Amino acid sequence: MLFVAVFALLFVCQLVLAGDPNAVGGAGKPGVPDQYNAFSNWNITYAGPQPQQVHLSIGDEGKYVQVEFTTLDKVDSAFFKYWPKSAKHGSKKAVTVTRGNNWEFVDGGNLKRATYMHKFQSKRLKPATVYEYQVGTVSANNTQNGTVLSDVFEFHTAAKSESFKFVAIGDLGVNNAVTMKQLTNLADSHQYDFMTVSGDQGYDLSDMNGIKGDQYMNFLQQVYAKLPFMGAIGNHEDAYNYTHYINRFNNVPFETSRSSTPLFWSFNYKSLHLVSVSTEAFFLNKFGSQDQMNYFTNWLDQDLERANKDRHKRPWIVVISHHPIYCSDTTSDCQEDAPMIRAHLEPVLTKHNVDIFLTGHVHNYERTYPIVNNTRVTTNLHNAPSFIQIVNGDAGQPSSASTFNASVVPNDWSAVRFAGYGFSTIEVSHKSLDFTHHEVSAKDGSLGGVIDHFTLTKS
């Protein structure tokens, strides 16, 4: 089945500039071509059995990848095939995985629109290797012997060196995705091992009976099919009890981190323990119950307790989530929600000596000094006694970047503030964590200068 007619209705030729007050492509509105997504083929038409929305995630130490993709039609079977890039396509070195998970996902909207999800895990991978891969489907009523293949994508495994780098962003849509060209370049470079996303993707994945989510996932395919996604949920993923996020990002490593859901998980990578948590759990009046909040908080406490026992092997702990617990904006996000979440979450972060709490939600960049209880602890970043919080929700979402109120004197815990667009890169070794936030121009998506740079060190 083709969905030409659906997309013909959705894609009118309309340009949107950064900061458009009408928030073209925002929640409840279709995605449209603009200057930041024009380089991508995100709005092409896919046949029913054709693989689309291909994206990767990785497990502990990058020993395996999990690939997930979507089809519009139910198929007889699906598969994942990969081989070292140095080997010829189709040689005996290719590995084909046919045992995976395949399921129907029904959107909660009026049409109860169904799509079909497919998830496969590789066998153990060789380190320091670039792999090529394809996913495919088989159906009796298809041409080409019933097989339909995706494009060839590639990914790399961890280098043998101690240090590594990853990318961090938050809050990205189909429209006004200012950083997207730069993120695509980073994914192509093979210099970064994965990308964290601190929630709010697509605006919203559930819109237009899930077609907005398909648009976004096909847009991000050029990144996530090469640079593994290691993300967190945000408030814009809350529709139908988070079912779009749970089904579309089912390949994050939750099953190996004693979690019952993709909404929170953790994994180990060289000298880093990375944890993804849900700050949505603390909004009891909207998202959940006291029992659910307690379950999540207990899971986090136990996960970090285990991580601390291995601190000699993995000295760094980074927790990613959506809502910040400190920020300088004068809206309720910072003045009401942040303190509420902080009362629940900060005691766990400080108990287990978390190094960085990495968030989004507020559409700008802000870094604190080491902080606890709304108080700057120190400006010294060597053996810091408490965590640093970072808001980097400025990757580019349909509305404009959040500005800072110039008439309000910032708290002394606020180290750097930037009301623009950008992304972060982090280099981690056993002794240091080097963090850089890069500006991206709203004029044309070009790479700008360095907004912030700091290095945490440990003895």
C-alpha positions in Angstrom: 0.0 0.0 0.0 1.3 3.5 -0.8 0.4 6.6 1.1 0.9 9.0 -1.8 -2.5 10.6 -1.2 -1.9 11.2 2.4 1.4 13.0 1.8 0.0 14.9 -1.0 -2.4 16.4 1.4 0.2 17.1 4.0 3.1 18.6 2.1 2.2 22.0 0.8 5.2 24.0 -0.3 5.7 26.4 2.5 8.9 27.8 4.0 9.4 28.4 7.7 12.1 30.6 9.2 13.7 30.1 12.6 11.6 31.7 15.3 8.4 31.8 13.2 5.7 32.9 15.8 3.1 30.6 14.1 5.3 27.6 14.9 4.9 26.0 11.5 5.3 22.2 11.9 4.5 22.5 15.7 2.3 20.2 17.7 -0.9 19.4 15.9 0.4 20.7 12.6 1.8 18.8 9.7 5.5 18.9 8.8 6.3 21.0 5.7 9.5 21.6 3.7 11.7 24.4 5.0 15.3 25.6 4.7 16.6 23.2 7.3 15.0 20.0 6.0 15.2 20.7 2.3 18.5 18.7 1.9 16.7 15.5 3.2 14.4 13.1 1.5 12.2 12.8 4.6 9.0 13.2 2.6 9.4 10.6 0.0 6.8 7.9 -0.6 7.4 4.4 0.7 5.6 1.3 -0.5 3.9 -0.9 2.1 6.6 -3.5 2.6 9.5 -1.1 2.1 11.7 -0.6 5.2 11.7 2.9 6.6 12.5 4.8 9.8 15.7 2.8 10.3 17.5 3.5 13.5 20.2 2.0 15.7 20.9 1.7 19.4 23.7 0.0 21.2 24.2 -2.2 24.2 26.9 -2.4 27.0 30.3 -1.5 25.7 29.0 -1.3 22.2 29.3 -5.1 21.8 26.2 -5.3 19.8 23.7 -3.0 18.0 19.9 -3.2 17.9 18.3 -2.0 14.7 14.6 -1.1 14.5 12.6 -0.2 11.4 9.0 0.2 10.3 6.8 -1.0 7.4 3.3 0.2 6.5 2.2 -3.3 5.6 2.3 -6.5 7.5 5.0 -8.7 6.0 5.7 -12.5 6.1 9.2 -12.0 7.6 12.0 -9.4 8.1 15.7 -9.6 8.6 18.9 -7.6 9.4 22.1 -8.2 7.3 25.5 -6.7 8.1 29.1 -7.2 7.1 32.5 -5.4 7.6 32.8 -2.5 5.2 36.2 -4.0 4.1 34.4 -7.1 2.9 32.5 -7.3 -0.4 28.8 -7.0 -0.3 27.3 -10.6 -0.3 30.6 -12.3 0.7 30.7 -15.1 3.3 31.5 -12.5 6.0 28.0 -11.2 5.9 25.8 -12.1 8.9 22.0 -12.3 8.4 19.8 -12.2 11.5 16.3 -13.5 11.0 15.2 -14.0 14.6 13.9 -10.8 16.1 10.7 -9.1 17.3 8.0 -8.1 14.9 4.8 -6.5 16.1 1.8 -4.3 15.0 1.6 -0.9 16.5 -1.8 0.8 16.5 -1.9 4.6 17.0 -4.4 5.8 19.5 -6.0 8.4 17.2 -9.4 8.3 15.5 -8.2 6.2 12.6 -6.5 3.6 14.7 -3.8 3.6 12.0 -1.5 0.5 12.1 2.2 0.3 11.3 4.5 -2.7 11.7 7.7 -2.6 13.8 10.7 -4.9 13.4 13.7 -5.1 15.8 16.8 -7.2 15.5 20.0 -7.5 17.5 23.4 -8.2 16.0 25.8 -10.9 17.2 28.8 -9.8 19.1 30.7 -7.2 17.0 34.4 -6.7 16.4 35.9 -3.5 18.0 37.2 -0.7 15.8 35.3 -1.8 12.8 33.1 0.0 10.3 30.1 -2.2 9.3 27.7 -1.8 6.4 24.1 -3.2 6.8 20.7 -3.5 5.3 17.3 -4.4 6.6 14.7 -6.1 4.5 11.3 -7.7 4.4 9.9 -10.8 2.6 6.3 -11.1 1.4 4.7 -13.6 -1.0 3.0 -10.8 -3.0 6.1 -8.7 -3.6 8.3 -8.6 -6.7 12.1 -9.3 -6.6 11.5 -12.8 -5.2 9.4 -11.3 -2.5 12.3 -9.4 -0.9 12.4 -5.6 -0.4 15.7 -4.1 0.9 16.5 -0.8 2.5 19.4 1.3 1.4 22.9 0.3 2.6 23.8 2.1 5.9 26.9 1.9 8.0 27.9 2.2 11.6 31.2 1.8 13.6 32.1 0.0 16.8 34.1 1.3 19.7 37.8 2.0 19.1 40.4 0.2 21.2 41.6 3.4 22.8 40.4 4.5 26.2 38.7 7.7 25.2 35.6 8.2 23.1 33.3 11.0 22.0 29.5 11.3 21.7 26.9 14.0 20.7 24.2 15.4 22.9 21.1 17.3 21.8 17.6 18.1 23.0 14.3 19.2 21.5 14.3 18.6 17.7 11.4 18.8 15.2 10.8 18.3 11.5 10.5 22.0 11.1 13.0 24.6 12.2 15.6 21.8 12.8 18.4 24.3 12.7 21.1 21.8 13.7 20.1 19.0 11.4 22.6 19.4 8.7 25.4 19.5 11.3 24.1 16.4 13.0 24.1 14.6 9.7 27.7 15.6 9.2 28.6 14.3 12.6 26.9 11.0 11.9 28.8 10.6 8.7 32.1 11.3 10.3 32.5 8.2 12.4 34.1 10.3 15.1 31.3 9.9 17.6 30.0 6.7 19.0 26.3 7.6 19.8 24.0 10.5 20.3 21.9 11.3 23.4 18.6 13.2 23.0 17.1 14.8 26.0 13.5 14.4 25.0 10.9 16.1 22.8 11.1 14.8 19.3 8.9 15.5 16.2 6.3 17.8 17.9 4.5 15.4 18.1 5.1 11.8 17.0 1.4 11.0 17.4 0.1 13.9 15.3 -2.0 13.2 12.2 -2.6 9.6 13.4 1.1 9.0 13.7 2.1 10.3 10.2 4.0 13.1 11.9 6.0 10.5 13.7 6.7 8.8 10.5 7.9 12.1 9.0 10.2 12.7 11.9 11.7 9.2 12.0 12.4 9.3 8.2 14.0 12.7 8.6 16.2 11.4 11.4 17.0 8.2 9.6 20.0 9.9 8.0 21.4 10.3 11.6 20.0 7.5 13.6 20.7 4.8 11.0 24.4 5.6 11.4 24.8 7.2 14.9 23.0 5.1 17.5 20.2 6.8 19.4 20.5 6.8 23.2 17.7 9.1 24.3 15.1 10.0 26.9 11.4 10.9 26.7 9.9 14.3 27.0 6.5 15.8 27.5 5.9 15.8 23.7 6.0 12.0 23.7 3.2 11.6 26.3 0.3 10.8 23.9 -1.6 7.6 24.5 0.6 6.7 27.5 3.9 7.2 25.6 3.0 4.4 23.2 4.7 6.1 20.2 8.0 6.4 22.0 7.8 2.9 23.5 7.1 1.3 20.2 9.3 3.6 18.0 12.3 3.4 20.3 12.0 -0.1 21.6 15.6 -0.9 20.7 17.2 1.1 23.6 18.9 -1.2 26.1 16.2 -1.3 28.7 15.9 -5.1 28.9 19.6 -5.4 29.9 19.3 -2.7 32.6 16.6 -4.3 34.7 14.0 -1.9 33.4 10.5 -3.0 32.3 10.2 -0.2 29.7 12.1 1.9 27.2 11.1 5.0 29.3 14.2 4.5 31.5 17.4 2.4 31.0 21.1 2.5 31.5 24.3 1.2 29.9 28.0 1.1 30.4 30.5 2.4 27.8 34.2 2.4 28.6 34.7 4.9 31.5 31.0 6.1 31.4 27.8 4.9 33.0 24.9 6.6 31.1 21.4 6.6 32.5 18.2 7.7 30.8 15.4 8.7 33.2 11.8 10.1 32.9 11.1 13.3 34.6 7.6 13.0 33.4 7.0 10.5 36.2 7.0 13.3 38.7 4.0 15.1 37.2 1.4 13.0 39.1 -1.5 15.2 38.1 -0.9 14.4 34.4 1.2 11.4 33.8 1.1 8.8 36.5 0.6 7.7 40.1 2.6 7.8 43.3 3.3 4.1 42.9 4.7 4.6 39.4 6.9 7.5 40.7 8.2 5.3 43.6 8.9 2.4 41.2 10.9 4.7 38.9 12.8 6.4 41.8 13.7 3.0 43.3 14.9 1.7 40.0 17.2 4.8 39.6 18.5 4.5 43.1 19.4 0.8 42.6 20.9 1.4 39.2 23.2 4.1 40.5 24.1 2.0 43.6 25.3 -0.7 41.3 27.2 1.8 39.1 29.0 3.2 42.1 30.4 -0.2 43.0 32.2 -0.1 39.6 33.4 3.5 39.9 37.0 2.4 39.7 36.2 1.0 36.2 33.7 3.7 35.1 34.4 6.9 37.1 31.8 9.0 35.2 28.1 8.9 35.6 25.9 11.0 33.3 22.1 11.1 33.7 20.0 12.3 30.8 16.4 13.4 31.0 14.0 16.1 29.7 13.0 18.5 32.4 15.7 20.5 34.2 15.8 20.9 37.9 17.7 24.2 37.6 17.1 26.9 34.9 17.0 30.7 34.7 13.9 31.2 32.5 11.1 33.1 34.2 8.4 30.7 33.0 6.7 28.1 35.1 9.1 25.5 33.7 11.9 26.9 35.8 10.0 28.7 38.6 7.5 25.9 39.4 8.3 22.6 37.7 12.0 22.6 38.2 11.8 22.9 42.0 9.1 20.3 42.2 11.2 17.7 40.3 14.3 18.7 42.2 12.7 17.8 45.5 12.3 14.2 44.2 15.4 13.7 42.0 18.3 15.7 43.4 18.7 13.6 46.6 19.2 10.5 44.4 21.7 12.4 42.1 23.8 13.7 45.1 23.6 10.4 47.0 25.3 8.6 44.2 27.7 11.4 43.1 26.4 11.8 39.6 28.7 14.0 37.6 26.3 15.6 35.0 22.6 15.9 34.7 21.9 16.6 31.1 18.4 17.9 30.1 16.4 19.8 27.5 12.8 21.2 27.5 13.8 24.8 27.8 14.8 25.9 24.3 18.2 27.4 25.0 21.6 26.4 26.6 22.5 26.9 30.2 25.2 25.3 32.4 25.5 25.4 36.1 28.5 25.2 38.3 28.5 22.2 40.7 25.3 22.7 42.6 23.1 21.3 45.3 20.0 22.6 47.1 19.9 25.7 44.8 23.4 26.6 45.9 26.6 26.9 44.0 29.0 24.5 45.8 32.2 25.5 44.0 33.6 26.8 40.7 36.4 24.2 40.8 35.9 21.4 38.3 38.5 19.1 39.7 37.0 16.4 41.9 33.8 18.4 41.9 31.8 17.5 45.0 28.4 17.7 43.3 26.9 17.5 39.8 26.7 20.0 37.0 23.4 20.4 35.3 23.2 21.3 31.6 20.2 22.4 29.5 20.8 21.9 25.8 17.3 22.0 24.4 18.4 24.1 21.5 18.7 21.7 18.6 15.8 23.3 16.8 12.1 22.9 17.3 9.2 24.6 15.6 8.9 27.6 17.9 11.7 30.1 18.5 14.6 29.7 20.9 13.9 30.7 24.5 15.3 34.0 25.5 16.6 35.1 29.0 15.0 38.0 30.8 17.6 40.7 30.7 16.1 42.5 33.6 16.6 39.5 35.9 20.0 39.0 37.5 21.0 35.3 37.0 21.7 33.1 40.1 25.4 32.7 40.9 25.1 29.0 40.1 24.5 29.8 36.4 27.9 29.6 34.6 27.0 30.1 30.9 23.7 31.0 29.2 23.0 31.1 25.4 19.7 31.9 23.7 20.3 30.4 20.3 20.7 27.0 18.6 23.4 24.4 18.9 24.5 20.9 19.9 27.1 19.5 22.3 30.0 17.1 22.0 31.5 15.2 24.9 34.9 13.5 25.0 35.3 11.0 27.9 38.4 9.4 29.2 39.2 7.8 32.6 40.6 11.0 34.1 38.6 13.7 32.3 35.2 14.6 30.7 35.5 17.4 28.1 32.3 19.1 27.2 31.8 21.6 24.3 28.6 23.3 23.1 28.7 24.5 19.5 26.6 27.3 18.0 24.6 26.7 14.8 23.5 29.7 12.8 19.7 30.2 12.6 20.3 32.0 9.3 21.4 29.0 7.3 22.3 26.1 9.6 26.0 26.7 9.3 28.4 25.8 12.1 29.3 28.8 14.3 31.7 29.2 17.2 32.1 27.5 20.6 29.5 28.7 23.1 30.8 26.9 26.1 33.7 24.6 26.9 34.7 23.0 30.2 36.6 20.0 31.5 35.8 17.9 34.6 38.8 16.0 36.0 39.3 13.4 38.6 42.3 12.2 40.5 
